Amino acid sequence: MDSVTGWTGRTACALQAALRLSNEAFAELLGVGVRTVASWHQKPSLRPKSEMQQLLDTAFEQAPEPVRTRFAALSGATDDSAPNDAEERLTADPNIGAALEWLDEHGGWQAGSARREVARRLGQVDVRRLEDRASRRSRVNQREIADALSSYYGDRPDGYGCYATEHAATSILTRPEWLDLDCSLIGTTERLALATSSNETPSLDDEAAGRAAQRLAESLARGTRLVNMPLYRMLSADIHDGQIGGSLGVAPFVHYALTMDLLEAEMTDALAAGEDPAPGSTPLRDRYLPDVASVLDLSGRLCAGGTLALCAFARPADPFRGPADYVLLVQERSGHVINATRKLAVIPKGFHQPMTDYRADARLGATLRREMEEELFGREDIDNTLADQRTADPMHPSRLSDAMRWLFDAPGRLRMECTGFGLNLVSGNFEFAGLIVVEDEEFWARFGGLIEANWESSTLRQYSTLDRSLLTELMSDVAWSNEGLFALLQGLRRLGQIGGDRVDLPMIEWEMR
């Protein structure tokens, strides 16, 4: 085979596999960023731009004959090549291997049983049917999910309710003491601490184990990347005005991916089929999160989660745009993320997880700073879905992006607060809503044109805090994820208190439903 016409993400990855190069080495060979190579793995149907096509042509033409032979074998089919790739991952991907071992152990299966079961199911997966199902799921909106969960968990203790406003209702179970926290995440007011991890060893019944195996088979068939990084799990919470406290343990990501993360799809599929997802009709939810008592039993279940923040950057007056304001950033999540797929969300948004210092990274501010670097400022080296983490101190001042370094060079340039806390009834996740404000207009002048979302976003939108009508419309958009809407509303509420003449925001009053 002498050349390739019309490179796609899939054939580019086939060339990488034929060359037997890591993401980093392949990116270096082509002279592109690691994020670009990772995007080909995330989006096999992606067709690179013409200049990238030429780089891939050159790499192929300069490859020795054994590499071309391997490439021909790897890319010899189009749609049929996906199962071959999947079968290779089933054998060689260490993250899939970790998931299979976890499933063997917690499903009570003999070693190797999970691999055989996933392989069997993989052979039965029809990728086109998966795409059709994804399309049906996308028609189920945020309000429908919130209403269904409010009905499912209708019996709530006094003082608890689902967060709502005049404009929207959400699936975030919260209480008044957990809202309007005004808690700085740069200081001593945040006291989440690492505790001894629980020795919980959940056992899966046949239904739960089968659903977990199906999740792995479908992930392999679609080329979805699964990385078994550690996640913080919440064991206790002590949260009130101006103070965040509680204890955290650590759990492997595969535990979450094969249990709690399956609940949203089960609920959405029922709604897409026109069914009433009531207790007794949702086997996984009935098992893992059957009532509000189980939702609140943090230490008795897996309660993973994260933090997300509304970002507001001060901008100077402009003769075309108008008076000085804040620009707000909103993302539409890509179809390749594990959480809030194709939904609107604030940015940054990430799982609360450690990098290298498990105790220091337990602070929410550590996760938000990392997510800013990764999702807004282009730090590919701290994205553990792209490459293994080998740096002793990834957030050392010498490694920070120019934008982040500028923010911390002088006090007062960055305000980072937690505005609210709740438990998401979708999957039981803990959700810390935040607000990030850059007060100095110089930041936007210096770095505004360099801000670019990573592969987790399909689009990035901006809104002015002086555009009351457009923000009112945004708050009512049913394309939001529930946690994203929670963070948006709480962030706008706080920004209305501190923003001065830069803001003209709709009135937002929360209530418990």
C-alpha positions in Angstrom: 0.0 0.0 0.0 1.7 3.2 -1.1 -0.5 5.9 0.3 -3.8 6.7 2.1 -6.5 8.9 0.8 -8.7 10.7 3.3 -7.2 10.0 6.7 -9.6 9.6 9.6 -9.1 9.4 13.3 -9.3 5.6 13.0 -6.7 5.2 10.2 -4.4 7.7 11.9 -4.6 5.5 15.1 -3.9 2.4 12.9 -0.8 4.1 11.6 0.2 4.9 15.2 -0.3 1.3 16.2 1.6 0.0 13.2 4.5 2.3 14.2 4.1 1.0 17.8 4.4 4.5 19.2 2.8 6.0 22.3 0.6 9.1 22.0 3.5 11.3 23.0 6.0 9.6 20.5 3.5 9.7 17.6 2.7 13.4 18.4 6.5 14.2 18.4 7.0 12.3 15.1 4.2 14.4 13.4 5.1 17.6 15.1 1.6 18.0 16.7 0.2 18.2 20.2 -0.6 15.1 22.3 -4.2 16.4 22.5 -4.5 16.1 18.7 -3.5 12.4 18.8 -5.8 11.8 21.7 -8.7 13.4 19.8 -8.2 10.7 17.0 -8.7 8.0 19.6 -11.8 9.8 21.0 -13.3 10.5 17.6 -12.5 7.7 15.1 -14.6 9.3 12.4 -12.9 12.7 12.6 -11.3 13.8 9.3 -8.1 15.8 10.0 -7.5 19.1 8.2 -5.5 19.1 4.9 -2.2 20.1 6.5 -2.6 17.2 9.0 -3.4 14.9 6.1 -0.1 15.8 4.6 1.8 15.1 7.8 0.2 11.7 8.0 0.9 11.1 4.3 4.6 11.9 4.9 4.8 9.6 8.0 3.2 6.8 6.0 5.5 7.3 3.0 8.6 7.3 5.2 7.6 4.2 7.1 9.5 1.0 6.5 7.8 -1.9 4.8 7.0 -3.9 7.9 5.1 -0.9 9.3 3.1 -0.6 6.1 2.3 -4.3 6.3 1.0 -3.9 9.8 -0.9 -0.8 8.8 -2.6 -2.6 6.0 -3.7 -5.4 8.4 -5.0 -2.9 11.0 -6.8 -0.6 8.5 -7.9 -3.1 5.9 -11.6 -2.7 6.8 -13.7 0.3 7.6 -16.6 -0.4 10.0 -15.4 -4.0 10.5 -12.0 -2.7 11.8 -13.6 -1.5 15.0 -14.2 -4.9 16.6 -10.6 -5.8 15.8 -9.4 -2.7 17.6 -11.8 -3.6 20.4 -10.5 -7.1 20.7 -6.9 -5.8 20.8 -7.9 -3.5 23.7 -9.7 -6.4 25.4 -6.4 -8.2 25.4 -3.8 -5.5 25.8 -5.3 -2.3 27.4 -4.3 -2.3 31.1 -7.2 -0.1 32.0 -9.7 -2.6 30.5 -7.7 -5.3 32.3 -8.2 -3.5 35.6 -12.0 -3.3 35.0 -12.1 -7.0 34.1 -10.3 -8.0 37.3 -12.6 -5.8 39.3 -15.6 -7.4 37.7 -14.3 -10.9 38.3 -13.7 -10.1 42.0 -16.9 -8.2 42.8 -19.1 -10.4 40.5 -17.9 -13.5 42.3 -16.6 -14.9 39.1 -13.6 -17.1 38.5 -10.5 -15.3 37.1 -10.9 -14.8 33.4 -14.7 -15.1 33.4 -15.2 -11.3 32.9 -12.9 -11.3 29.8 -14.8 -14.1 28.2 -18.2 -12.6 29.0 -17.2 -9.2 27.7 -15.8 -10.8 24.5 -19.1 -12.7 24.0 -21.1 -9.5 24.4 -18.7 -7.6 22.2 -19.5 -10.0 19.3 -23.2 -9.1 19.6 -22.8 -5.3 19.8 -24.3 -3.4 16.8 -22.6 0.0 16.7 -25.4 1.5 14.6 -28.0 0.5 17.2 -25.8 2.1 19.9 -25.8 5.4 17.8 -29.6 5.1 17.5 -29.9 4.7 21.2 -27.6 7.7 21.8 -29.9 9.7 19.6 -33.0 8.7 21.6 -31.2 9.5 24.9 -30.3 13.0 23.6 -34.0 13.8 23.2 -34.5 13.4 27.0 -33.9 16.8 28.5 -32.7 18.0 31.9 -36.2 19.0 33.1 -37.6 15.5 32.3 -34.8 13.8 34.2 -35.2 16.2 37.2 -39.0 15.6 37.4 -38.6 11.8 37.1 -36.0 11.8 39.9 -38.1 14.1 42.1 -40.9 11.7 41.7 -38.8 8.6 42.4 -37.4 10.1 45.6 -40.6 11.6 46.7 -40.3 10.8 50.4 -37.6 13.2 51.6 -36.6 14.1 55.2 -37.5 17.5 56.6 -35.0 20.2 55.5 -34.0 18.5 52.3 -35.3 19.2 48.8 -34.3 19.4 45.1 -32.7 22.7 44.2 -35.0 24.9 42.0 -35.7 28.5 41.0 -38.4 30.3 39.2 -36.6 29.4 35.9 -35.6 25.8 36.5 -35.8 22.6 38.6 -32.8 20.3 39.1 -32.0 16.8 40.5 -29.6 18.3 43.1 -30.7 17.2 46.6 -29.6 19.9 49.0 -30.6 21.9 52.1 -30.5 25.6 53.0 -27.3 25.2 55.0 -25.5 23.9 51.9 -26.3 27.0 49.7 -24.8 30.5 49.4 -21.7 29.3 51.2 -19.4 32.2 50.1 -16.5 29.9 51.0 -13.1 30.9 49.6 -11.2 28.0 48.0 -8.0 30.0 48.5 -7.3 29.8 52.2 -8.1 27.8 55.4 -11.9 27.8 55.1 -11.8 24.5 53.1 -11.1 21.5 55.3 -11.9 18.4 53.3 -9.4 15.8 54.6 -8.2 12.4 53.4 -9.3 9.6 55.8 -8.5 6.0 55.8 -10.3 4.5 52.8 -13.2 2.2 53.6 -12.8 -1.5 53.1 -16.0 -1.7 51.3 -16.1 -4.7 48.9 -19.4 -4.5 47.1 -20.8 -7.7 45.6 -22.7 -7.6 42.3 -25.8 -9.8 41.7 -26.2 -11.3 38.2 -28.2 -8.3 36.9 -25.5 -5.8 38.1 -22.6 -7.9 36.8 -24.3 -8.3 33.5 -24.9 -4.6 33.1 -21.3 -3.9 34.0 -20.0 -6.4 31.4 -22.3 -4.8 28.8 -20.9 -1.4 29.6 -17.4 -2.6 28.9 -18.4 -4.3 25.7 -20.1 -1.2 24.4 -17.2 1.0 25.4 -14.9 -1.2 23.5 -17.1 -1.3 20.4 -17.4 2.5 20.3 -13.7 3.1 21.1 -14.5 5.0 24.3 -11.4 5.6 26.3 -11.6 4.3 29.9 -8.8 5.3 32.3 -8.7 3.7 35.7 -7.5 6.8 37.7 -8.2 7.1 41.4 -11.3 9.2 42.5 -12.0 10.8 45.8 -15.1 9.3 47.4 -17.0 11.3 50.1 -17.3 9.6 53.5 -18.8 12.4 55.5 -19.7 16.1 55.0 -19.7 19.0 57.4 -20.8 22.0 55.3 -22.2 25.3 56.3 -21.9 29.1 55.6 -18.3 30.0 54.9 -16.9 26.5 55.7 -16.4 23.2 53.9 -15.4 20.1 55.9 -15.7 16.4 55.7 -13.7 13.3 55.0 -12.7 11.6 51.7 -11.5 8.2 50.8 -10.2 6.9 47.5 -11.8 4.5 45.0 -10.7 3.3 41.5 -12.6 4.8 38.6 -13.7 1.4 37.3 -15.7 0.9 40.5 -17.7 4.1 39.6 -17.9 3.4 35.9 -19.3 -0.1 36.4 -21.8 0.7 39.2 -23.1 4.3 40.0 -22.3 5.7 36.5 -24.8 3.2 35.0 -27.8 4.8 36.7 -28.2 7.8 34.5 -28.4 5.7 31.3 -30.9 3.3 32.9 -33.2 6.3 33.9 -32.7 8.0 30.5 -33.5 4.8 28.5 -36.8 4.4 30.5 -37.8 8.0 29.8 -36.9 7.7 26.1 -39.1 4.6 25.9 -42.0 6.5 27.5 -41.9 4.4 30.7 -42.4 5.6 34.2 -39.1 5.0 36.0 -40.7 4.2 39.3 -39.2 2.1 42.1 -39.3 -1.6 41.1 -38.8 -0.8 37.4 -35.1 0.3 37.5 -33.1 -2.7 38.8 -29.8 -0.9 39.1 -31.2 2.2 40.9 -33.3 0.0 43.1 -30.0 -1.8 44.1 -27.5 1.1 44.4 -29.6 4.1 45.3 -33.2 3.0 46.2 -34.2 5.9 48.5 -33.1 9.2 50.0 -31.7 7.4 53.0 -29.3 5.6 50.8 -28.4 8.9 49.0 -27.5 10.5 52.3 -25.6 7.4 53.6 -22.2 8.6 52.2 -20.0 6.2 54.0 -22.2 3.2 53.2 -22.0 3.6 49.4 -19.7 4.9 46.7 -20.2 8.6 46.6 -17.8 10.0 43.9 -18.2 13.4 42.4 -16.5 16.6 41.6 -16.5 20.3 41.3 -17.5 22.7 38.6 -17.4 26.5 38.4 -18.9 29.4 36.6 -16.0 31.4 35.2 -16.3 35.2 35.0 -13.5 37.3 33.4 -13.6 41.1 33.7 -13.5 42.9 30.3 -12.9 46.6 29.6 -15.5 48.8 27.9 -15.5 48.3 24.1 -16.8 50.7 21.4 -18.5 47.8 19.6 -19.6 45.6 22.5 -20.5 48.2 25.1 -19.7 49.0 28.8 -17.3 47.0 31.0 -18.6 43.6 32.0 -17.7 40.1 32.8 -17.6 37.4 30.1 -19.1 34.1 31.2 -18.0 30.8 29.6 -20.4 27.9 29.0 -19.4 24.6 27.3 -21.4 22.0 25.4 -19.9 18.7 26.4 -18.6 16.4 23.7 -20.0 13.0 22.9 -16.8 11.3 24.2 -16.9 12.3 27.9 -18.1 9.9 30.6 -20.2 12.6 32.3 -22.9 15.0 31.1 -22.5 13.9 27.5 -23.7 16.5 24.9 -25.1 18.7 27.7 -24.5 22.3 28.6 -22.2 22.8 31.5 -20.1 25.5 33.1 -16.3 25.2 32.6 -14.2 24.0 34.2 -15.8 20.8 35.3 -14.0 17.7 36.6 -14.0 14.8 38.9 -12.5 15.5 42.3 -9.4 13.3 42.2 -5.8 13.2 43.4 -2.8 13.6 41.1 0.4 12.9 43.1 -0.2 14.3 46.6 -3.4 12.5 47.8 -3.7 14.6 51.0 -3.0 18.1 49.6 -5.1 17.4 46.5 -8.1 16.6 48.7 -8.9 20.4 48.6 -11.4 21.4 46.1 -9.3 24.4 45.1 -6.6 22.0 43.9 -9.1 20.3 41.5 -10.4 23.6 40.2 -6.9 25.0 39.5 -5.9 21.7 37.7 -9.1 21.8 35.7 -8.5 25.4 34.7 -5.1 24.5 33.4 -6.4 21.5 31.6 -9.7 22.7 30.2 -9.0 26.4 29.5 -5.2 27.0 29.4 -4.0 24.0 27.3 -2.0 22.0 29.8 -2.1 18.5 28.1 0.4 17.0 30.5 -2.0 17.0 33.4 -4.8 15.3 31.5 -4.6 11.7 32.7 -6.9 10.5 30.0 -4.2 11.4 27.4 -1.0 10.1 29.1 0.3 8.6 32.4 1.3 11.1 35.1 5.0 10.9 35.7 5.7 14.4 37.0 6.5 14.7 40.7 4.6 18.0 41.1 2.4 18.7 38.1 1.2 22.0 39.5 4.6 23.3 40.6 4.9 27.1 39.8 7.6 26.4 37.2 5.2 24.2 35.2 2.2 26.5 35.3 0.8 28.1 32.1 1.5 31.7 31.5 -2.1 32.5 32.2 -2.2 30.7 35.6 1.2 32.0 36.6 -0.1 35.6 36.0 -3.2 35.0 38.1 -1.1 33.9 41.1 1.8 36.4 40.7 -0.2 39.1 42.6 -2.8 38.7 45.4 -6.4 39.6 44.5 -6.3 38.7 40.8 -8.3 35.5 41.3 -11.4 34.9 43.4 -12.3 31.3 43.8 -15.3 30.4 45.9 -17.7 27.5 46.6 -21.3 28.6 46.2 -23.2 25.5 47.0 -23.2 21.8 47.7 -25.6 19.0 46.9 -26.0 15.3 46.1 -27.0 14.6 42.5 -29.9 12.1 42.4 -28.9 11.1 38.9 -26.0 9.0 40.1 -25.5 9.9 43.8 -22.5 12.1 43.0 -21.5 14.9 45.3 -21.5 18.3 43.5 -19.6 21.3 44.7 -20.7 24.4 42.7 -18.2 27.2 42.4 -17.5 30.6 41.1 -14.2 31.8 39.6 -13.8 35.5 39.1 -10.9 37.3 37.5 -11.3 41.0 38.5 -8.3 42.5 36.6 -9.3 43.5 33.0 -5.6 43.0 32.0 -6.1 39.3 32.1 -8.6 39.2 29.3 -6.5 41.6 27.2 -3.4 39.4 27.7 -4.9 35.9 27.6 -8.5 36.0 26.4 -7.5 35.0 22.9 -5.5 32.0 24.1 -8.3 30.4 26.1 -9.4 27.2 24.3 -11.5 24.3 25.6 -10.0 20.8 25.4 -11.4 17.6 23.9 -14.1 17.3 26.6 -16.0 20.2 24.9 -17.6 20.3 21.5 -18.3 24.1 21.6 -17.5 27.0 23.9 -19.9 29.9 24.2 -19.5 33.3 25.9 -22.2 35.5 27.5 -22.0 39.0 28.8 -23.2 39.7 32.4 -24.9 42.8 31.0 -27.2 40.7 28.7 -30.1 40.1 31.1 -32.4 38.7 28.4 -30.0 36.2 27.0 -29.0 35.0 30.4 -32.6 34.5 31.3 -33.0 32.4 28.2 -29.9 30.5 29.1 -31.2 29.6 32.6 -34.3 28.1 31.1 -32.5 26.0 28.5 -33.3 22.3 29.0 -30.1 21.2 27.4 -28.2 21.7 30.7 -26.8 18.9 32.8 -28.4 19.1 36.3 -25.1 19.9 38.1 -24.2 22.4 35.4 -27.4 24.3 35.9 -27.0 24.2 39.7 -23.5 25.8 39.3 -24.7 28.4 36.8 -27.6 29.5 39.0 -25.6 29.7 42.2 -22.7 31.3 40.4 -25.0 34.0 38.9 -26.6 34.6 42.3 -23.3 35.2 43.9 -22.0 37.3 41.0 -25.0 39.5 41.3 -24.0 40.3 44.9 -20.3 41.2 44.1 -20.3 42.3 40.5 -21.3 45.9 40.8 -21.9 47.9 37.6 -20.5 45.0 35.5 -23.6 42.9 36.0 -27.3 43.2 35.1 -28.5 39.8 36.1 -32.0 38.3 36.4 -33.2 37.9 40.0 -32.5 34.4 41.2 -34.2 33.0 44.3 -33.8 29.4 45.1 -36.3 27.0 46.7 -36.5 23.4 47.8 -38.9 21.2 45.9 
